[in-house]
Structures are given as C-alpha cells and as structure tokens.
Amino acid sequence: MNIVFNAVLVSLLLLPGVILRLSYLNIAHGKRTFKTTFAEELFISIILTFFIQFAGYALVRLLFIPVHEPTLFLLLINSDKTLLHELNPRSILLFFTYSTFAYLVSWFLGAWIRKLAMKKFWDVNYPIFRLHNDWYYILRGIIEESENGKKYFKEVKNVWVDILVENSEHSFIYSGFLFEFILSKEEGLDRLYLSGVRRRKFEADKVANDFAAIEQKDLTINKPPNVQQISATEEPDLDDYEDERYYYMPGNTFVIPYSKIANINIFYYDEKDSDNVDTI
Amino acid sequence: MKAPMSKDVKELLSNTQNSKKLSGIVLRANRLGIDPVIINEDGKKITLVRVSPFSVRSIKKAK
C-alpha cells in the first residue's frame, strides 16, 4: 500500500474536528488573537473528531448503511491485506458522501457552538471555548462574577480611556472615547482608535490635583452639583469647563499604536435618561 | 473591532465643536468624581453613568 494514500485517509478522517475548530474561531474581523501551540490545536481537533466520527458512525449504522470496519482498519494501518478486500466504486462513493456530510455538519456545528458559547459566556469561563485574547474582554465591557461563581460579560454603552504615552522627552496622557481597537496575536493589541481626544503632559498631574481640590471645595457636601453645571448646552458656556492643561486634538480619529502605550486607565459608562433628574 | 459607543455619543463626536465640549465635560466630571451629563441632538438630557473604573497597568506589565 502507498503510504501517501494512508496519510490522505487519516487526514480525511481527522478533518471534521479541524473544520469545527476553524468554524468556531471564524469570528468577525478575526484571525485568532490568542496564542496556542500546534500541539494544543491538534489535540483539540482530535478530540472533536472523535466525537463527530463516533456520532457519524452511529448515525450510519442507524440508517442501516453497511460499514465494513475491517477494511477501514486495514487501510488505516496501511496493511497489504487490504488488497484481499474489495474496494468497489460504491464503497468509495459512500465514504466520500459521508465525509462531505461530516465536513458540512462540522462547519455549521462550529458556528452554532460559537454563538451558544458567547450567549452562555462559555468563552469567558472555560479556556477551551476562548474566542479572543484578554484585551477584547477589557475593551468591550466588564467581566463580572455572579453569585454562583460564574463569570459573565457585561456590555457597556461607552468606553473612555486615559492613555499614557511615553517618549524620550515627555510623557503625555491622551484622553478620549474609544471607538475601535485592533487585536494582534503577538502583542495582544495592535492599536486603538479614539475620538474627541485631548492631550496633556503627564507632569501636569500635580497641578491637576491642586485644581481638583479647589474645585471640590466649592462643591458643598450638602449641595451636590446640579446637572446643568456640566450639561453640553446650558449656560454658562462650556469653555468655562475647559482645562487649560489640555490641548484638543482636532481630528476625527486619533490612532495610538500599542507599542507606544505605557498604561491605560479605562472608564466604562452606561447611560440613563436624566430628564427627570435635577441633581446627581 | 468596534468598541461600544452609544448613538448619542457618536452623534456628538461627529461634530467638532460638540466633540470638544463633550470631552471637556467628561474630563471635568472624571476629575470631580461625578457622572457627566450630556444633551443629545434631540435636546434630551442623558447621564453617562460610570460603571466601574478599571486600570490595566498590571496586565501589560505581566505580559
């Protein structure tokens, strides 16, 4: 027997698990963004293949389609005794029909399991169901833990980030709304896209603390600030609230490469209708 | 990948002047430890309720 034929046969039999895994990881915008070894992926695919082929075999037997196991076994071990068994066109056609069916089922099963995993938060709780690297879960929302110890992914409405960027002369803090991010397999994160960005020197921190203390002093404890004080359209003009330490970046999109980032401070915002609320 | 962003914030950010005001409001509110309030294009008042501040400094250091 030709050893190439044997290798092709083994590959065809292992393919359903590989297809299921590929389909599961076939996410939007995405290549795989977390690190796994070839051995890990192979192990997962073999386990999946075992279950799929076992279910397929059970189904074929249930449908009373004849399966000649000894021939398959001899083909798998590359035995010359295979020549004694009859490999007719019908059996070959049946094998390829079964394989095609198994591949299609594996693909749709992978996509279905992915949706289920995201809905049930399996990707957050179990490493084998993981879909993205840690940055995805940090930048898309918050992972919280329920009373029974299971983690779940809490969606948020807006994400505000303060990013410290260091260069040889100064450190700058860029603050703005995050609207897009690109993950990478090696670094985890490739770059961030911000909008409404303001920049200031990191050294101005101390001044900020003093400024905040003064401002806090003005807000009496018994009299919380009225929402109108910080609304977008009410008088006094918003220019009064502008911080002179900051420079407003006039572009629509500001891109920060991950390689330049020292650290990130993140604020997650939900939203509520405040029309009936007078004070915070 | 798209980060979460509400329709109202997206609209305000699309206009340079509003975008500038919005970032000023949020910065000031963060400094004071209060929730920023915005008024959307329809004149409706909306509070951006801070869910939870989260620093990821340690995550990058650990990589």
Boltz contact constraints between the chains, C-beta under 6 A:
constraints:
  - contact:
      token1: [A, 29]
      token2: [B, 1]
      max_distance: 6.0
  - contact:
      token1: [A, 138]
      token2: [B, 56]
      max_distance: 6.0
  - contact:
      token1: [A, 139]
      token2: [B, 3]
      max_distance: 6.0
  - contact:
      token1: [A, 156]
      token2: [B, 4]
      max_distance: 6.0
  - contact:
      token1: [A, 156]
      token2: [B, 51]
      max_distance: 6.0
  - contact:
      token1: [A, 157]
      token2: [B, 4]
      max_distance: 6.0
  - contact:
      token1: [A, 157]
      token2: [B, 6]
      max_distance: 6.0
  - contact:
      token1: [A, 158]
      token2: [B, 5]
      max_distance: 6.0
  - contact:
      token1: [A, 158]
      token2: [B, 6]
      max_distance: 6.0
  - contact:
      token1: [A, 158]
      token2: [B, 9]
      max_distance: 6.0
  - contact:
      token1: [A, 159]
      token2: [B, 3]
      max_distance: 6.0
  - contact:
      token1: [A, 159]
      token2: [B, 4]
      max_distance: 6.0
  - contact:
      token1: [A, 160]
      token2: [B, 26]
      max_distance: 6.0
  - contact:
      token1: [A, 178]
      token2: [B, 3]
      max_distance: 6.0
  - contact:
      token1: [A, 179]
      token2: [B, 3]
      max_distance: 6.0
  - contact:
      token1: [A, 179]
      token2: [B, 5]
      max_distance: 6.0
  - contact:
      token1: [A, 180]
      token2: [B, 2]
      max_distance: 6.0
  - contact:
      token1: [A, 180]
      token2: [B, 3]
      max_distance: 6.0
  - contact:
      token1: [A, 181]
      token2: [B, 1]
      max_distance: 6.0
  - contact:
      token1: [A, 181]
      token2: [B, 3]
      max_distance: 6.0
  - contact:
      token1: [A, 195]
      token2: [B, 13]
      max_distance: 6.0
  - contact:
      token1: [A, 196]
      token2: [B, 13]
      max_distance: 6.0
  - contact:
      token1: [A, 196]
      token2: [B, 19]
      max_distance: 6.0
  - contact:
      token1: [A, 196]
      token2: [B, 22]
      max_distance: 6.0
  - contact:
      token1: [A, 196]
      token2: [B, 23]
      max_distance: 6.0
  - contact:
      token1: [A, 198]
      token2: [B, 23]
      max_distance: 6.0
  - contact:
      token1: [A, 212]
      token2: [B, 31]
      max_distance: 6.0
  - contact:
      token1: [A, 227]
      token2: [B, 37]
      max_distance: 6.0
  - contact:
      token1: [A, 230]
      token2: [B, 25]
      max_distance: 6.0
  - contact:
      token1: [A, 230]
      token2: [B, 29]
      max_distance: 6.0
  - contact:
      token1: [A, 230]
      token2: [B, 37]
      max_distance: 6.0
  - contact:
      token1: [A, 231]
      token2: [B, 37]
      max_distance: 6.0
  - contact:
      token1: [A, 231]
      token2: [B, 39]
      max_distance: 6.0
  - contact:
      token1: [A, 232]
      token2: [B, 21]
      max_distance: 6.0
  - contact:
      token1: [A, 232]
      token2: [B, 38]
      max_distance: 6.0
  - contact:
      token1: [A, 232]
      token2: [B, 39]
      max_distance: 6.0
  - contact:
      token1: [A, 233]
      token2: [B, 39]
      max_distance: 6.0
  - contact:
      token1: [A, 238]
      token2: [B, 21]
      max_distance: 6.0
  - contact:
      token1: [A, 238]
      token2: [B, 24]
      max_distance: 6.0
  - contact:
      token1: [A, 241]
      token2: [B, 24]
      max_distance: 6.0
  - contact:
      token1: [A, 241]
      token2: [B, 28]
      max_distance: 6.0
  - contact:
      token1: [A, 242]
      token2: [B, 24]
      max_distance: 6.0
  - contact:
      token1: [A, 248]
      token2: [B, 20]
      max_distance: 6.0
  - contact:
      token1: [A, 263]
      token2: [B, 57]
      max_distance: 6.0
  - contact:
      token1: [A, 264]
      token2: [B, 56]
      max_distance: 6.0
  - contact:
      token1: [A, 265]
      token2: [B, 55]
      max_distance: 6.0
  - contact:
      token1: [A, 266]
      token2: [B, 54]
      max_distance: 6.0
  - contact:
      token1: [A, 267]
      token2: [B, 50]
      max_distance: 6.0
  - contact:
      token1: [A, 267]
      token2: [B, 53]
      max_distance: 6.0
  - contact:
      token1: [A, 268]
      token2: [B, 51]
      max_distance: 6.0
  - contact:
      token1: [A, 268]
      token2: [B, 52]
      max_distance: 6.0
  - contact:
      token1: [A, 269]
      token2: [B, 48]
      max_distance: 6.0
  - contact:
      token1: [A, 269]
      token2: [B, 50]
      max_distance: 6.0
  - contact:
      token1: [A, 270]
      token2: [B, 49]
      max_distance: 6.0
  - contact:
      token1: [A, 270]
      token2: [B, 51]
      max_distance: 6.0
  - contact:
      token1: [A, 271]
      token2: [B, 6]
      max_distance: 6.0
  - contact:
      token1: [A, 271]
      token2: [B, 46]
      max_distance: 6.0
  - contact:
      token1: [A, 271]
      token2: [B, 48]
      max_distance: 6.0
  - contact:
      token1: [A, 272]
      token2: [B, 47]
      max_distance: 6.0
  - contact:
      token1: [A, 272]
      token2: [B, 49]
      max_distance: 6.0
  - contact:
      token1: [A, 274]
      token2: [B, 37]
      max_distance: 6.0
  - contact:
      token1: [A, 274]
      token2: [B, 45]
      max_distance: 6.0
  - contact:
      token1: [A, 274]
      token2: [B, 46]
      max_distance: 6.0
  - contact:
      token1: [A, 274]
      token2: [B, 47]
      max_distance: 6.0
  - contact:
      token1: [A, 275]
      token2: [B, 45]
      max_distance: 6.0
  - contact:
      token1: [A, 280]
      token2: [B, 34]
      max_distance: 6.0
  - contact:
      token1: [A, 280]
      token2: [B, 35]
      max_distance: 6.0
